[in-house]
Amino acid sequence: MDAHLYGAVDAPEAARPARRPYVRRRAAAAGAFVALWSLSLLALSNTTQVMSMKAQAQCNNEGGFIAEFCNEAQSPVLGGADVVAYRSLQTGSRAIQGKPDIVAEYNGFRFWFSSTKNRDLFMQAPETFAPLLGGFCPFALTGSDAKMPQRSLSVKDLKAMGTDPDQWLIHDGQLLVFRGPEALRLFGRDFAANMAKASQNWELLVAAPRCSGELYNTQCFRTDKGVPAVGGVDVVAFFSLEEGASPVEGSSKYPFQLTTTDDRGNNYESTFHFASALSRATFAANPAKYLPAYGGFCSYGMAFERGPDHEEWGGTVGMDVAAPEEGWPWAADVMGPPTSVENWIIRDGRLYFAFLPEVMAAFLDDFETNRQRADERWAAWYGDGDLTGPVSVDCTSQNYGPPVARTCTLQPQQINDATPAKTIEAGCLAALDDKCGAVQGANAVGVFDDCSSCLSAHFSSLRDACPATTTALHASVDKAYCW
């Protein structure tokens, strides 16, 4: 089948289906079941070589596969990776992401490209550039993969063959994409034999049922990168929500690994989860648009909570006289401020988070001034640019309970070797835990000043173990332990 242009769009959002893919409706599910049942009855009455009802359910009424098997048609192949651009990459390089407004369609599937030149090359010879084996992991198809079922494979096993578009190989001018570096290495031990087995198994896999001429992976991706960024919510989905709506949960089925940098030569890796393959591809095409301001850390804290590098830090004044903005631990190597994805706002096309509704309101009270203050602080730490600095992974309100599991003032997010494990010296911390451990971090989520009141009540026994003035522990101790 020839490739052809798909309708161009002006913005990533316009590439989405009309119905939000991450909203599930029982009525729609029931309707789909009835439709599939009808299809199976039709097949039973009109064919002599009858497929089972289960096999019928694997096909839709247009002759293609359905989303359950990793190929929902609205989403681009390989998450929007430019399949032509692989040919110009050095081995081991990350894939080049295509754009949702540079699209071609081939065999009913959409391919995104980073340039019109690459799209035009694809259209001239799509069979040359489209990934072999549908863009599923070749090693998973060999029958030698210990992570796959040790039996004959079926279409439902496609979910387990998800790939990482950054793990790839060009062989004889054809693109193969693997689930990870280990699968790529094992496949390469006996490339010819493994390729023959994978190709044979692939033909058997898609032949029963034979629903379409080709099948491509648009949905199933893998990553082993642990805790997702910003609590695992879909950051693209915020841009289609009404203000004040709850975030849309992402899924580990749709991960994307983002690399950000700073002007000190550091790289920061973070993994985002998305609610759909299309949402993932939309982010990958333009991460600078959807990445939350200040890496998703609290916007108010970035603007107002002074750290040790501030000339008016105030960390060594007594907690009894310190201003609310004084004594915080934040620095380029000590992150928070913590955030809550429930408290969000989009201003001038940019997503902002804050820990509490009250501090979000304060940030918005003089938005231009406060945004500039926070922007300047972030740039001083990590440099100018759209994709700079770390992303919030550990510093979300989910850890604050109650009960409190972790506070970023005491245990900041580990971003490099300079990040301290704890922001309070061990001897002081032991004394604090002995007297006030039950309320550590409670100020942010409990009765206001629960923890600070405990520090004040036990000042006489804590002053010898912790930094203090004659009347109170230092503000830096209070902020680190209680917030």
Helices and strands as residue ranges (DSSP letters): E 4-5, G 12-15, H 26-46, H 53-56, G 67-69, G 77-80, G 85-88, E 99-106, E 109-113, H 116-124, H 126-129, G 132-135, G 139-141, G 155-161, E 168-171, E 174-177, H 181-188, H 191-207, G 229-232, G 237-240, E 251-261, E 267-274, H 277-285, H 287-290, G 293-296, H 299-304, E 340-347, E 350-354, H 357-365, H 367-382, G 397-400, H 426-436, G 437-439, G 442-444, H 450-457, H 459-462, H 475-482
